[in-house]
Amino acid sequence: MTVFARRARASAGRMHPELSLVSYTLLGHLEESGGGRRATDLAAHYALDKSTVSRQVTALERAGLVERRLDPDDHRVQVLHLTEAGRHILAQVTESRRAAFRERLADWPEEDLERFAGYLERYNTWSATGTGNA
């Protein structure tokens, strides 16, 4: 698992020079959430220090990939949203990652792919819920 994590971090830099693995992860989370998130929500979700998330968000803002908007229900709260540039870069990186996976798995027999997919589903279910047969 350590090797897997190291490779994930290393591959993030190759996928797009502007995005670290943390930046890619934060952008992906903002995209999945649809309506935006507060920086404190991101910190809590990823169990990161607020200052760490703040630095990442500031870098993403400077790059024009996220923007802060006032929460319409509470004008004291700023909510992070992807910009169009953020969506574009995220789509580029996502497609690059998919292409890399297709290339790596191109020679795998169908039964190995099915087993691998099943293991990933099982792992992701357990990781997301903390339950499962992992």
C-alpha positions in Angstrom: 0.0 0.0 0.0 2.9 2.3 0.7 4.2 1.8 -2.8 0.7 2.4 -4.2 0.5 5.7 -2.3 4.0 6.8 -3.5 3.1 6.0 -7.1 -0.1 7.9 -6.8 1.7 11.0 -5.6 4.4 10.7 -8.3 1.9 10.1 -11.1 -0.2 13.2 -10.0 2.7 15.4 -11.0 3.1 13.7 -14.3 -0.6 14.1 -15.1 -0.6 17.8 -14.9 2.3 20.1 -13.8 0.0 22.5 -12.0 -1.7 19.9 -9.8 -0.3 18.1 -6.8 -2.1 15.0 -5.6 -3.7 17.0 -2.8 -4.9 19.7 -5.3 -6.3 17.1 -7.6 -8.1 15.5 -4.7 -9.6 18.7 -3.5 -10.7 19.7 -6.9 -12.3 16.3 -7.4 -14.1 16.6 -4.1 -15.5 20.0 -5.1 -16.7 18.7 -8.4 -18.4 15.7 -6.7 -20.1 17.9 -4.2 -21.6 20.1 -6.9 -22.7 22.9 -4.7 -19.3 23.8 -3.3 -17.8 23.3 0.1 -16.2 25.4 2.9 -12.5 25.0 3.5 -13.2 23.7 7.0 -15.5 21.0 5.5 -12.6 19.9 3.3 -10.2 19.8 6.2 -12.6 17.7 8.2 -13.4 15.3 5.4 -9.7 14.6 4.7 -8.6 14.8 8.3 -6.2 17.6 7.4 -5.2 20.6 9.4 -7.1 23.8 8.5 -3.9 25.6 7.7 -2.8 22.9 5.2 -6.2 23.2 3.4 -5.9 26.9 3.5 -2.5 26.9 1.8 -3.8 24.5 -0.9 -7.0 26.6 -1.5 -4.9 29.8 -1.7 -2.7 28.2 -4.4 -5.8 26.9 -6.3 -7.3 30.4 -6.1 -4.2 32.0 -7.4 -4.1 29.5 -10.3 -7.7 30.5 -11.1 -9.0 27.0 -10.4 -11.4 27.7 -7.5 -13.2 30.8 -6.3 -14.8 31.8 -3.0 -18.5 32.8 -3.0 -20.6 33.9 -0.1 -23.1 31.3 1.2 -26.5 32.7 0.2 -27.9 31.4 3.5 -25.1 32.8 5.7 -23.2 35.7 4.3 -20.5 35.2 6.9 -19.5 31.9 5.3 -17.4 31.6 2.1 -17.9 28.5 0.0 -15.4 27.2 -2.5 -16.5 26.4 -6.1 -14.6 25.2 -9.1 -14.0 27.8 -11.8 -14.4 26.8 -15.5 -10.6 26.6 -15.6 -10.7 24.3 -12.6 -13.2 22.0 -14.3 -11.2 22.0 -17.5 -7.9 21.0 -15.8 -9.7 18.4 -13.7 -11.2 16.9 -16.8 -7.8 16.8 -18.5 -6.1 15.1 -15.5 -9.0 12.7 -15.2 -8.7 11.7 -18.9 -4.9 11.3 -18.6 -5.4 9.0 -15.6 -8.0 7.0 -17.4 -5.7 6.6 -20.4 -2.8 5.5 -18.2 -5.0 2.9 -16.5 -6.3 1.7 -19.9 -2.7 1.3 -21.1 -1.5 -0.5 -18.0 -4.5 -2.9 -18.1 -4.7 -3.4 -21.8 -2.9 -6.9 -21.7 -4.8 -8.2 -18.7 -7.1 -11.1 -19.3 -10.8 -10.4 -18.8 -11.0 -12.6 -15.7 -8.2 -10.7 -14.1 -9.8 -7.4 -14.8 -13.1 -8.6 -13.3 -11.3 -9.9 -10.2 -9.4 -6.6 -9.9 -12.5 -4.5 -10.3 -14.3 -6.6 -7.6 -11.4 -6.1 -5.2 -11.4 -2.3 -5.9 -15.1 -2.1 -5.3 -14.8 -4.1 -2.1 -11.9 -1.9 -0.9 -13.7 1.4 -1.8 -16.9 0.3 -0.1 -14.9 -0.5 3.1 -12.9 2.7 2.8 -16.0 4.8 2.3 -18.1 3.2 5.1 -15.6 1.6 7.4 -17.5 -1.6 7.0 -17.3 -4.5 4.6 -15.4 -7.7 4.2 -12.0 -6.2 3.7 
